[in-house]
Amino acid sequence: MEIKQAFGVILRCYRKKANYSQEKLAFDCNLDRTYISLLERGKRRPTLDTIFTISRALKVSPSALVTDVEKLLVNKNSSLS
Amino acid sequence: MEIKQAFGVILRCYRKKANYSQEKLAFDCNLDRTYISLLERGKRRPTLDTIFTISRALKVSPSALVTDVEKLLVNKNSSLS
């Protein structure tokens, strides 16, 4: 699993937990709804700025999000080897 | 202080702690030495992939790096207000 894919999974998970639509998250972040969708599908590589912006909107810390990406990568990639 | 500037400060701090030159870090990351220099001077916005690559080379976790960026931003930006 690639980093951008793991990020997409975690982003979707946090967004759903916050009960936000892609539209609402995009609006709060001043980003395009399509870009949120691409991120969630692992089609774009987020910058640190984007991670901070999205984290703020979802009321989580950027490092919590990155920690979950790390964990997912460890789990997915170790179960494949 | 902007996110990219905070990242640059933290990156330089971790690199020096590891006793790595920009050249060595760039070589280990398969990145250009100039790009490391631009990141450290806050002139480029790192992607999550770059943060993972650099963290691996410096033997720290990506989330530890991001946590330090968060802390620096809180400190710098609260002392300015």
Backbone of each chain as nested JSON, in Angstrom:
{
  "chains": [
    {"id": "A", "residues": [
      {"number": 1, "name": "MET", "atoms": {"N": [0.844, -1.209, 0.0], "CA": [0.0, 0.0, 0.0], "C": [0.877, 1.256, 0.0]}},
      {"number": 2, "name": "GLU", "atoms": {"N": [0.531, 2.18, -0.854], "CA": [1.305, 3.421, -0.935], "C": [0.843, 4.421, 0.115]}},
      {"number": 3, "name": "ILE", "atoms": {"N": [1.723, 5.385, 0.391], "CA": [1.426, 6.402, 1.399], "C": [0.155, 7.174, 1.045]}},
      {"number": 4, "name": "LYS", "atoms": {"N": [0.035, 7.577, -0.215], "CA": [-1.136, 8.371, -0.606], "C": [-2.434, 7.561, -0.477]}},
      {"number": 5, "name": "GLN", "atoms": {"N": [-2.334, 6.248, -0.703], "CA": [-3.523, 5.396, -0.536], "C": [-3.909, 5.289, 0.936]}},
      {"number": 6, "name": "ALA", "atoms": {"N": [-2.898, 5.106, 1.789], "CA": [-3.165, 5.022, 3.23], "C": [-3.764, 6.341, 3.722]}},
      {"number": 7, "name": "PHE", "atoms": {"N": [-3.222, 7.442, 3.222], "CA": [-3.767, 8.74, 3.624], "C": [-5.241, 8.849, 3.231]}},
      {"number": 8, "name": "GLY", "atoms": {"N": [-5.572, 8.399, 2.044], "CA": [-6.955, 8.448, 1.557], "C": [-7.911, 7.676, 2.447]}},
      {"number": 9, "name": "VAL", "atoms": {"N": [-7.486, 6.493, 2.859], "CA": [-8.313, 5.655, 3.735], "C": [-8.552, 6.365, 5.069]}},
      {"number": 10, "name": "ILE", "atoms": {"N": [-7.471, 6.91, 5.635], "CA": [-7.566, 7.584, 6.939], "C": [-8.411, 8.851, 6.835]}},
      {"number": 11, "name": "LEU", "atoms": {"N": [-8.219, 9.596, 5.766], "CA": [-8.997, 10.823, 5.567], "C": [-10.486, 10.514, 5.51]}},
      {"number": 12, "name": "ARG", "atoms": {"N": [-10.844, 9.527, 4.711], "CA": [-12.266, 9.155, 4.602], "C": [-12.831, 8.731, 5.958]}},
      {"number": 13, "name": "CYS", "atoms": {"N": [-12.032, 7.946, 6.677], "CA": [-12.442, 7.473, 8.003], "C": [-12.716, 8.651, 8.941]}},
      {"number": 14, "name": "TYR", "atoms": {"N": [-11.797, 9.612, 9.01], "CA": [-11.969, 10.779, 9.886], "C": [-13.148, 11.642, 9.427]}},
      {"number": 15, "name": "ARG", "atoms": {"N": [-13.31, 11.798, 8.117], "CA": [-14.403, 12.627, 7.602], "C": [-15.751, 12.017, 7.978]}},
      {"number": 16, "name": "LYS", "atoms": {"N": [-15.847, 10.695, 7.842], "CA": [-17.126, 10.034, 8.166], "C": [-17.394, 10.11, 9.664]}},
      {"number": 17, "name": "LYS", "atoms": {"N": [-16.315, 9.955, 10.459], "CA": [-16.463, 10.042, 11.909], "C": [-16.995, 11.43, 12.304]}},
      {"number": 18, "name": "ALA", "atoms": {"N": [-16.545, 12.456, 11.578], "CA": [-17.002, 13.829, 11.854], "C": [-18.384, 14.071, 11.252]}},
      {"number": 19, "name": "ASN", "atoms": {"N": [-18.877, 13.09, 10.499], "CA": [-20.187, 13.197, 9.852], "C": [-20.237, 14.354, 8.838]}},
      {"number": 20, "name": "TYR", "atoms": {"N": [-19.129, 14.519, 8.124], "CA": [-19.024, 15.563, 7.101], "C": [-19.176, 14.926, 5.727]}},
      {"number": 21, "name": "SER", "atoms": {"N": [-19.853, 15.624, 4.838], "CA": [-19.839, 15.226, 3.427], "C": [-18.533, 15.743, 2.815]}},
      {"number": 22, "name": "GLN", "atoms": {"N": [-18.176, 15.2, 1.656], "CA": [-17.002, 15.731, 0.942], "C": [-17.219, 17.212, 0.648]}},
      {"number": 23, "name": "GLU", "atoms": {"N": [-18.45, 17.578, 0.335], "CA": [-18.772, 18.978, 0.014], "C": [-18.501, 19.884, 1.214]}},
      {"number": 24, "name": "LYS", "atoms": {"N": [-18.964, 19.442, 2.384], "CA": [-18.779, 20.285, 3.582], "C": [-17.298, 20.419, 3.918]}},
      {"number": 25, "name": "LEU", "atoms": {"N": [-16.577, 19.286, 3.866], "CA": [-15.143, 19.341, 4.172], "C": [-14.427, 20.253, 3.18]}},
      {"number": 26, "name": "ALA", "atoms": {"N": [-14.758, 20.094, 1.908], "CA": [-14.129, 20.92, 0.865], "C": [-14.405, 22.396, 1.126]}},
      {"number": 27, "name": "PHE", "atoms": {"N": [-15.644, 22.715, 1.473], "CA": [-16.02, 24.11, 1.729], "C": [-15.231, 24.664, 2.91]}},
      {"number": 28, "name": "ASP", "atoms": {"N": [-15.18, 23.905, 4.008], "CA": [-14.473, 24.357, 5.216], "C": [-12.971, 24.533, 4.975]}},
      {"number": 29, "name": "CYS", "atoms": {"N": [-12.423, 23.739, 4.057], "CA": [-10.981, 23.787, 3.773], "C": [-10.649, 24.755, 2.641]}},
      {"number": 30, "name": "ASN", "atoms": {"N": [-11.689, 25.285, 2.01], "CA": [-11.488, 26.118, 0.821], "C": [-10.743, 25.337, -0.275]}},
      {"number": 31, "name": "LEU", "atoms": {"N": [-11.13, 24.067, -0.396], "CA": [-10.568, 23.201, -1.443], "C": [-11.714, 22.735, -2.34]}},
      {"number": 32, "name": "ASP", "atoms": {"N": [-11.369, 22.164, -3.466], "CA": [-12.383, 21.667, -4.381], "C": [-12.903, 20.307, -3.915]}},
      {"number": 33, "name": "ARG", "atoms": {"N": [-14.186, 20.056, -4.075], "CA": [-14.766, 18.78, -3.679], "C": [-14.08, 17.64, -4.423]}},
      {"number": 34, "name": "THR", "atoms": {"N": [-13.778, 17.873, -5.675], "CA": [-13.092, 16.867, -6.505], "C": [-11.727, 16.515, -5.931]}},
      {"number": 35, "name": "TYR", "atoms": {"N": [-11.048, 17.521, -5.379], "CA": [-9.713, 17.275, -4.811], "C": [-9.821, 16.384, -3.559]}},
      {"number": 36, "name": "ILE", "atoms": {"N": [-10.824, 16.624, -2.742], "CA": [-11.051, 15.765, -1.558], "C": [-11.298, 14.32, -2.019]}},
      {"number": 37, "name": "SER", "atoms": {"N": [-12.117, 14.19, -3.057], "CA": [-12.42, 12.861, -3.594], "C": [-11.153, 12.168, -4.122]}},
      {"number": 38, "name": "LEU", "atoms": {"N": [-10.323, 12.912, -4.814], "CA": [-9.068, 12.353, -5.338], "C": [-8.14, 11.935, -4.197]}},
      {"number": 39, "name": "LEU", "atoms": {"N": [-8.07, 12.758, -3.164], "CA": [-7.247, 12.413, -1.989], "C": [-7.754, 11.119, -1.36]}},
      {"number": 40, "name": "GLU", "atoms": {"N": [-9.066, 11.019, -1.183], "CA": [-9.635, 9.831, -0.522], "C": [-9.417, 8.569, -1.355]}},
      {"number": 41, "name": "ARG", "atoms": {"N": [-9.331, 8.736, -2.659], "CA": [-9.1, 7.57, -3.507], "C": [-7.605, 7.322, -3.748]}},
      {"number": 42, "name": "GLY", "atoms": {"N": [-6.769, 8.057, -3.036], "CA": [-5.327, 7.841, -3.141], "C": [-4.74, 8.252, -4.476]}},
      {"number": 43, "name": "LYS", "atoms": {"N": [-5.398, 9.242, -5.103], "CA": [-4.95, 9.669, -6.437], "C": [-4.107, 10.942, -6.393]}},
      {"number": 44, "name": "ARG", "atoms": {"N": [-4.008, 11.563, -5.225], "CA": [-3.187, 12.762, -5.089], "C": [-2.323, 12.637, -3.845]}},
      {"number": 45, "name": "ARG", "atoms": {"N": [-1.141, 13.27, -3.893], "CA": [-0.231, 13.274, -2.748], "C": [-0.447, 14.575, -1.973]}},
      {"number": 46, "name": "PRO", "atoms": {"N": [-0.944, 14.501, -0.748], "CA": [-1.185, 15.747, -0.011], "C": [0.12, 16.401, 0.436]}},
      {"number": 47, "name": "THR", "atoms": {"N": [0.143, 17.728, 0.444], "CA": [1.268, 18.435, 1.051], "C": [0.988, 18.561, 2.548]}},
      {"number": 48, "name": "LEU", "atoms": {"N": [2.027, 18.944, 3.285], "CA": [1.856, 19.15, 4.726], "C": [0.83, 20.251, 4.974]}},
      {"number": 49, "name": "ASP", "atoms": {"N": [0.812, 21.271, 4.124], "CA": [-0.18, 22.349, 4.252], "C": [-1.598, 21.811, 4.149]}},
      {"number": 50, "name": "THR", "atoms": {"N": [-1.827, 20.945, 3.171], "CA": [-3.166, 20.361, 2.985], "C": [-3.551, 19.539, 4.217]}},
      {"number": 51, "name": "ILE", "atoms": {"N": [-2.594, 18.797, 4.759], "CA": [-2.868, 17.979, 5.945], "C": [-3.259, 18.872, 7.133]}},
      {"number": 52, "name": "PHE", "atoms": {"N": [-2.555, 19.986, 7.293], "CA": [-2.904, 20.915, 8.378], "C": [-4.296, 21.509, 8.151]}},
      {"number": 53, "name": "THR", "atoms": {"N": [-4.597, 21.9, 6.929], "CA": [-5.897, 22.516, 6.612], "C": [-7.039, 21.542, 6.888]}},
      {"number": 54, "name": "ILE", "atoms": {"N": [-6.88, 20.316, 6.411], "CA": [-7.927, 19.303, 6.579], "C": [-8.081, 18.934, 8.058]}},
      {"number": 55, "name": "SER", "atoms": {"N": [-6.965, 18.8, 8.758], "CA": [-7.004, 18.45, 10.178], "C": [-7.765, 19.503, 10.969]}},
      {"number": 56, "name": "ARG", "atoms": {"N": [-7.508, 20.76, 10.656], "CA": [-8.18, 21.854, 11.365], "C": [-9.694, 21.736, 11.163]}},
      {"number": 57, "name": "ALA", "atoms": {"N": [-10.092, 21.504, 9.917], "CA": [-11.53, 21.398, 9.608], "C": [-12.154, 20.208, 10.335]}},
      {"number": 58, "name": "LEU", "atoms": {"N": [-11.404, 19.13, 10.465], "CA": [-11.944, 17.919, 11.1], "C": [-11.703, 17.897, 12.612]}},
      {"number": 59, "name": "LYS", "atoms": {"N": [-11.088, 18.966, 13.11], "CA": [-10.823, 19.118, 14.553], "C": [-10.016, 17.952, 15.118]}},
      {"number": 60, "name": "VAL", "atoms": {"N": [-8.998, 17.541, 14.371], "CA": [-8.018, 16.566, 14.861], "C": [-6.634, 17.186, 14.658]}},
      {"number": 61, "name": "SER", "atoms": {"N": [-5.627, 16.623, 15.299], "CA": [-4.291, 17.178, 15.086], "C": [-3.667, 16.525, 13.859]}},
      {"number": 62, "name": "PRO", "atoms": {"N": [-2.873, 17.286, 13.112], "CA": [-2.198, 16.72, 11.944], "C": [-1.376, 15.484, 12.306]}},
      {"number": 63, "name": "SER", "atoms": {"N": [-0.722, 15.516, 13.47], "CA": [0.122, 14.379, 13.848], "C": [-0.711, 13.13, 14.139]}},
      {"number": 64, "name": "ALA", "atoms": {"N": [-1.946, 13.312, 14.632], "CA": [-2.823, 12.152, 14.87], "C": [-3.15, 11.48, 13.538]}},
      {"number": 65, "name": "LEU", "atoms": {"N": [-3.422, 12.301, 12.557], "CA": [-3.72, 11.787, 11.216], "C": [-2.51, 11.026, 10.643]}},
      {"number": 66, "name": "VAL", "atoms": {"N": [-1.328, 11.62, 10.784], "CA": [-0.112, 10.994, 10.254], "C": [0.202, 9.703, 11.021]}},
      {"number": 67, "name": "THR", "atoms": {"N": [-0.036, 9.71, 12.326], "CA": [0.169, 8.496, 13.127], "C": [-0.694, 7.362, 12.591]}},
      {"number": 68, "name": "ASP", "atoms": {"N": [-1.953, 7.673, 12.26], "CA": [-2.852, 6.636, 11.748], "C": [-2.419, 6.145, 10.363]}},
      {"number": 69, "name": "VAL", "atoms": {"N": [-1.872, 7.034, 9.564], "CA": [-1.338, 6.631, 8.249], "C": [-0.17, 5.656, 8.455]}},
      {"number": 70, "name": "GLU", "atoms": {"N": [0.73, 6.005, 9.381], "CA": [1.866, 5.125, 9.707], "C": [1.382, 3.733, 10.112]}},
      {"number": 71, "name": "LYS", "atoms": {"N": [0.401, 3.714, 11.04], "CA": [-0.103, 2.433, 11.561], "C": [-0.715, 1.598, 10.446]}},
      {"number": 72, "name": "LEU", "atoms": {"N": [-1.51, 2.25, 9.606], "CA": [-2.167, 1.523, 8.515], "C": [-1.126, 0.927, 7.563]}},
      {"number": 73, "name": "LEU", "atoms": {"N": [-0.089, 1.696, 7.264], "CA": [0.966, 1.215, 6.359], "C": [1.693, 0.021, 6.962]}},
      {"number": 74, "name": "VAL", "atoms": {"N": [1.99, 0.098, 8.251], "CA": [2.673, -1.007, 8.926], "C": [1.811, -2.262, 8.855]}},
      {"number": 75, "name": "ASN", "atoms": {"N": [0.527, -2.101, 9.192], "CA": [-0.385, -3.252, 9.195], "C": [-0.547, -3.856, 7.809]}},
      {"number": 76, "name": "LYS", "atoms": {"N": [-0.857, -2.998, 6.845], "CA": [-1.127, -3.489, 5.487], "C": [0.119, -4.101, 4.874]}},
      {"number": 77, "name": "ASN", "atoms": {"N": [1.245, -3.419, 5.041], "CA": [2.443, -3.868, 4.347], "C": [3.092, -5.081, 5.03]}},
      {"number": 78, "name": "SER", "atoms": {"N": [2.891, -5.209, 6.347], "CA": [3.456, -6.388, 6.999], "C": [2.607, -7.622, 6.723]}},
      {"number": 79, "name": "SER", "atoms": {"N": [1.288, -7.425, 6.554], "CA": [0.417, -8.579, 6.295], "C": [0.607, -9.114, 4.865]}},
      {"number": 80, "name": "LEU", "atoms": {"N": [1.222, -8.28, 4.014], "CA": [1.46, -8.714, 2.629], "C": [2.767, -9.461, 2.488]}},
      {"number": 81, "name": "SER", "atoms": {"N": [3.693, -9.234, 3.429], "CA": [5.025, -9.831, 3.255], "C": [5.103, -11.221, 3.893]}}
    ]},
    {"id": "B", "residues": [
      {"number": 1, "name": "MET", "atoms": {"N": [4.316, 32.521, 11.499], "CA": [5.195, 31.55, 10.822], "C": [4.359, 30.571, 9.999]}},
      {"number": 2, "name": "GLU", "atoms": {"N": [4.787, 30.362, 8.78], "CA": [4.053, 29.437, 7.903], "C": [4.477, 27.982, 8.174]}},
      {"number": 3, "name": "ILE", "atoms": {"N": [3.606, 27.056, 7.735], "CA": [3.851, 25.628, 7.945], "C": [5.166, 25.2, 7.291]}},
      {"number": 4, "name": "LYS", "atoms": {"N": [5.392, 25.637, 6.074], "CA": [6.611, 25.221, 5.362], "C": [7.868, 25.756, 6.053]}},
      {"number": 5, "name": "GLN", "atoms": {"N": [7.757, 26.936, 6.675], "CA": [8.908, 27.49, 7.4], "C": [9.167, 26.68, 8.672]}},
      {"number": 6, "name": "ALA", "atoms": {"N": [8.095, 26.339, 9.371], "CA": [8.244, 25.524, 10.59], "C": [8.844, 24.163, 10.232]}},
      {"number": 7, "name": "PHE", "atoms": {"N": [8.371, 23.585, 9.126], "CA": [8.921, 22.29, 8.713], "C": [10.42, 22.404, 8.447]}},
      {"number": 8, "name": "GLY", "atoms": {"N": [10.823, 23.484, 7.799], "CA": [12.237, 23.693, 7.484], "C": [13.098, 23.742, 8.734]}},
      {"number": 9, "name": "VAL", "atoms": {"N": [12.604, 24.454, 9.744], "CA": [13.355, 24.577, 11.005], "C": [13.507, 23.201, 11.662]}},
      {"number": 10, "name": "ILE", "atoms": {"N": [12.403, 22.446, 11.697], "CA": [12.418, 21.129, 12.342], "C": [13.3, 20.154, 11.551]}},
      {"number": 11, "name": "LEU", "atoms": {"N": [13.202, 20.206, 10.237], "CA": [14.027, 19.33, 9.4], "C": [15.514, 19.573, 9.665]}},
      {"number": 12, "name": "ARG", "atoms": {"N": [15.907, 20.841, 9.666], "CA": [17.328, 21.167, 9.901], "C": [17.76, 20.674, 11.278]}},
      {"number": 13, "name": "CYS", "atoms": {"N": [16.893, 20.878, 12.255], "CA": [17.178, 20.444, 13.629], "C": [17.413, 18.926, 13.695]}},
      {"number": 14, "name": "TYR", "atoms": {"N": [16.522, 18.164, 13.098], "CA": [16.66, 16.7, 13.101], "C": [17.888, 16.258, 12.304]}},
      {"number": 15, "name": "ARG", "atoms": {"N": [18.145, 16.921, 11.189], "CA": [19.31, 16.542, 10.367], "C": [20.61, 16.768, 11.135]}},
      {"number": 16, "name": "LYS", "atoms": {"N": [20.681, 17.906, 11.822], "CA": [21.907, 18.207, 12.572], "C": [22.061, 17.239, 13.75]}},
      {"number": 17, "name": "LYS", "atoms": {"N": [20.928, 16.911, 14.381], "CA": [20.959, 15.965, 15.499], "C": [21.489, 14.604, 15.024]}},
      {"number": 18, "name": "ALA", "atoms": {"N": [21.133, 14.235, 13.794], "CA": [21.591, 12.961, 13.221], "C": [23.022, 13.079, 12.702]}},
      {"number": 19, "name": "ASN", "atoms": {"N": [23.547, 14.317, 12.749], "CA": [24.908, 14.577, 12.267], "C": [25.057, 14.254, 10.771]}},
      {"number": 20, "name": "TYR", "atoms": {"N": [24.02, 14.581, 10.022], "CA": [24.022, 14.365, 8.566], "C": [24.267, 15.694, 7.858]}},
      {"number": 21, "name": "SER", "atoms": {"N": [25.025, 15.658, 6.792], "CA": [25.109, 16.817, 5.9], "C": [23.868, 16.816, 5.002]}},
      {"number": 22, "name": "GLN", "atoms": {"N": [23.591, 17.945, 4.378], "CA": [22.487, 17.98, 3.399], "C": [22.769, 16.977, 2.282]}},
      {"number": 23, "name": "GLU", "atoms": {"N": [24.035, 16.839, 1.928], "CA": [24.413, 15.912, 0.857], "C": [24.076, 14.466, 1.246]}},
      {"number": 24, "name": "LYS", "atoms": {"N": [24.446, 14.1, 2.468], "CA": [24.182, 12.722, 2.905], "C": [22.683, 12.459, 2.972]}},
      {"number": 25, "name": "LEU", "atoms": {"N": [21.944, 13.408, 3.54], "CA": [20.487, 13.22, 3.653], "C": [19.869, 13.102, 2.256]}},
      {"number": 26, "name": "ALA", "atoms": {"N": [20.294, 13.985, 1.361], "CA": [19.765, 13.96, -0.007], "C": [20.057, 12.619, -0.674]}},
      {"number": 27, "name": "PHE", "atoms": {"N": [21.271, 12.125, -0.491], "CA": [21.668, 10.846, -1.089], "C": [20.817, 9.703, -0.539]}},
      {"number": 28, "name": "ASP", "atoms": {"N": [20.644, 9.677, 0.782], "CA": [19.862, 8.607, 1.421], "C": [18.385, 8.648, 1.002]}},
      {"number": 29, "name": "CYS", "atoms": {"N": [17.905, 9.852, 0.705], "CA": [16.491, 10.016, 0.332], "C": [16.275, 9.921, -1.177]}},
      {"number": 30, "name": "ASN", "atoms": {"N": [17.362, 9.85, -1.92], "CA": [17.274, 9.908, -3.372], "C": [16.597, 11.207, -3.83]}},
      {"number": 31, "name": "LEU", "atoms": {"N": [16.965, 12.295, -3.153], "CA": [16.462, 13.626, -3.509], "C": [17.654, 14.502, -3.85]}},
      {"number": 32, "name": "ASP", "atoms": {"N": [17.374, 15.649, -4.419], "CA": [18.454, 16.572, -4.772], "C": [18.903, 17.363, -3.533]}},
      {"number": 33, "name": "ARG", "atoms": {"N": [20.189, 17.618, -3.408], "CA": [20.705, 18.38, -2.274], "C": [20.043, 19.767, -2.228]}},
      {"number": 34, "name": "THR", "atoms": {"N": [19.841, 20.344, -3.413], "CA": [19.204, 21.659, -3.509], "C": [17.784, 21.637, -2.947]}},
      {"number": 35, "name": "TYR", "atoms": {"N": [17.088, 20.534, -3.172], "CA": [15.712, 20.416, -2.669], "C": [15.69, 20.376, -1.138]}},
      {"number": 36, "name": "ILE", "atoms": {"N": [16.645, 19.651, -0.543], "CA": [16.764, 19.625, 0.925], "C": [17.012, 21.047, 1.441]}},
      {"number": 37, "name": "SER", "atoms": {"N": [17.889, 21.763, 0.767], "CA": [18.206, 23.136, 1.164], "C": [16.964, 24.033, 1.058]}},
      {"number": 38, "name": "LEU", "atoms": {"N": [16.206, 23.883, -0.013], "CA": [14.973, 24.674, -0.193], "C": [13.95, 24.344, 0.901]}},
      {"number": 39, "name": "LEU", "atoms": {"N": [13.83, 23.06, 1.22], "CA": [12.912, 22.659, 2.295], "C": [13.337, 23.302, 3.623]}},
      {"number": 40, "name": "GLU", "atoms": {"N": [14.628, 23.236, 3.924], "CA": [15.106, 23.765, 5.206], "C": [14.923, 25.277, 5.303]}},
      {"number": 41, "name": "ARG", "atoms": {"N": [14.947, 25.939, 4.152], "CA": [14.754, 27.396, 4.159], "C": [13.277, 27.77, 4.007]}},
      {"number": 42, "name": "GLY", "atoms": {"N": [12.4, 26.769, 4.06], "CA": [10.961, 27.045, 3.994], "C": [10.492, 27.532, 2.642]}},
      {"number": 43, "name": "LYS", "atoms": {"N": [11.214, 27.122, 1.594], "CA": [10.885, 27.589, 0.245], "C": [10.075, 26.562, -0.543]}},
      {"number": 44, "name": "ARG", "atoms": {"N": [9.903, 25.374, 0.014], "CA": [9.102, 24.346, -0.669], "C": [8.132, 23.71, 0.328]}},
      {"number": 45, "name": "ARG", "atoms": {"N": [6.988, 23.268, -0.189], "CA": [5.998, 22.603, 0.656], "C": [6.175, 21.101, 0.496]}},
      {"number": 46, "name": "PRO", "atoms": {"N": [6.586, 20.4, 1.558], "CA": [6.81, 18.954, 1.411], "C": [5.487, 18.196, 1.277]}},
      {"number": 47, "name": "THR", "atoms": {"N": [5.485, 17.146, 0.494], "CA": [4.331, 16.243, 0.466], "C": [4.504, 15.228, 1.596]}},
      {"number": 48, "name": "LEU", "atoms": {"N": [3.434, 14.516, 1.879], "CA": [3.499, 13.471, 2.905], "C": [4.533, 12.411, 2.514]}},
      {"number": 49, "name": "ASP", "atoms": {"N": [4.637, 12.122, 1.23], "CA": [5.638, 11.152, 0.764], "C": [7.055, 11.606, 1.11]}},
      {"number": 50, "name": "THR", "atoms": {"N": [7.332, 12.886, 0.869], "CA": [8.661, 13.426, 1.179], "C": [8.932, 13.326, 2.679]}},
      {"number": 51, "name": "ILE", "atoms": {"N": [7.914, 13.625, 3.48], "CA": [8.077, 13.555, 4.937], "C": [8.392, 12.114, 5.371]}},
      {"number": 52, "name": "PHE", "atoms": {"N": [7.719, 11.149, 4.783], "CA": [8.005, 9.739, 5.106], "C": [9.429, 9.364, 4.667]}},
      {"number": 53, "name": "THR", "atoms": {"N": [9.812, 9.785, 3.483], "CA": [11.149, 9.46, 2.961], "C": [12.249, 10.031, 3.852]}},
      {"number": 54, "name": "ILE", "atoms": {"N": [12.089, 11.303, 4.211], "CA": [13.101, 11.981, 5.035], "C": [13.134, 11.375, 6.439]}},
      {"number": 55, "name": "SER", "atoms": {"N": [11.959, 11.094, 6.983], "CA": [11.888, 10.518, 8.333], "C": [12.61, 9.18, 8.392]}},
      {"number": 56, "name": "ARG", "atoms": {"N": [12.399, 8.386, 7.356], "CA": [13.045, 7.07, 7.324], "C": [14.565, 7.246, 7.335]}},
      {"number": 57, "name": "ALA", "atoms": {"N": [15.067, 8.165, 6.523], "CA": [16.514, 8.396, 6.452], "C": [17.064, 8.885, 7.791]}},
      {"number": 58, "name": "LEU", "atoms": {"N": [16.269, 9.691, 8.5], "CA": [16.728, 10.268, 9.768], "C": [16.372, 9.372, 10.965]}},
      {"number": 59, "name": "LYS", "atoms": {"N": [15.747, 8.244, 10.663], "CA": [15.38, 7.264, 11.698], "C": [14.491, 7.866, 12.791]}},
      {"number": 60, "name": "VAL", "atoms": {"N": [13.533, 8.664, 12.356], "CA": [12.491, 9.17, 13.26], "C": [11.144, 8.829, 12.627]}},
      {"number": 61, "name": "SER", "atoms": {"N": [10.072, 8.915, 13.387], "CA": [8.772, 8.637, 12.791], "C": [8.234, 9.92, 12.158]}},
      {"number": 62, "name": "PRO", "atoms": {"N": [7.511, 9.783, 11.049], "CA": [6.924, 10.958, 10.406], "C": [6.04, 11.751, 11.372]}},
      {"number": 63, "name": "SER", "atoms": {"N": [5.307, 11.044, 12.226], "CA": [4.4, 11.749, 13.143], "C": [5.18, 12.546, 14.19]}},
      {"number": 64, "name": "ALA", "atoms": {"N": [6.361, 12.075, 14.578], "CA": [7.19, 12.832, 15.528], "C": [7.609, 14.155, 14.9]}},
      {"number": 65, "name": "LEU", "atoms": {"N": [7.974, 14.086, 13.643], "CA": [8.359, 15.291, 12.908], "C": [7.186, 16.276, 12.82]}},
      {"number": 66, "name": "VAL", "atoms": {"N": [6.013, 15.747, 12.486], "CA": [4.82, 16.599, 12.341], "C": [4.408, 17.18, 13.695]}},
      {"number": 67, "name": "THR", "atoms": {"N": [4.556, 16.372, 14.758], "CA": [4.252, 16.874, 16.101], "C": [5.127, 18.073, 16.429]}},
      {"number": 68, "name": "ASP", "atoms": {"N": [6.413, 17.998, 16.091], "CA": [7.324, 19.109, 16.373], "C": [6.98, 20.339, 15.532]}},
      {"number": 69, "name": "VAL", "atoms": {"N": [6.514, 20.125, 14.303], "CA": [6.073, 21.252, 13.465], "C": [4.868, 21.939, 14.124]}},
      {"number": 70, "name": "GLU", "atoms": {"N": [3.922, 21.144, 14.583], "CA": [2.741, 21.68, 15.283], "C": [3.158, 22.525, 16.487]}},
      {"number": 71, "name": "LYS", "atoms": {"N": [4.051, 21.963, 17.31], "CA": [4.48, 22.656, 18.536], "C": [5.159, 23.982, 18.2]}},
      {"number": 72, "name": "LEU", "atoms": {"N": [6.031, 23.946, 17.211], "CA": [6.751, 25.16, 16.826], "C": [5.774, 26.223, 16.344]}},
      {"number": 73, "name": "LEU", "atoms": {"N": [4.793, 25.83, 15.561], "CA": [3.798, 26.778, 15.05], "C": [2.991, 27.388, 16.187]}},
      {"number": 74, "name": "VAL", "atoms": {"N": [2.597, 26.547, 17.149], "CA": [1.822, 27.056, 18.292], "C": [2.665, 28.069, 19.06]}},
      {"number": 75, "name": "ASN", "atoms": {"N": [3.921, 27.711, 19.336], "CA": [4.793, 28.607, 20.101], "C": [5.045, 29.917, 19.38]}},
      {"number": 76, "name": "LYS", "atoms": {"N": [5.448, 29.822, 18.123], "CA": [5.81, 31.023, 17.359], "C": [4.602, 31.918, 17.15]}},
      {"number": 77, "name": "ASN", "atoms": {"N": [3.479, 31.288, 16.779], "CA": [2.323, 32.105, 16.405], "C": [1.593, 32.66, 17.631]}},
      {"number": 78, "name": "SER", "atoms": {"N": [1.702, 31.977, 18.772], "CA": [1.052, 32.525, 19.963], "C": [1.893, 33.658, 20.544]}},
      {"number": 79, "name": "SER", "atoms": {"N": [3.218, 33.58, 20.387], "CA": [4.067, 34.637, 20.935], "C": [3.978, 35.91, 20.098]}},
      {"number": 80, "name": "LEU", "atoms": {"N": [3.449, 35.788, 18.888], "CA": [3.3, 36.96, 18.02], "C": [1.974, 37.684, 18.249]}},
      {"number": 81, "name": "SER", "atoms": {"N": [1.002, 36.961, 18.824], "CA": [-0.335, 37.561, 18.925], "C": [-0.493, 38.317, 20.242]}}
    ]}
  ]
}
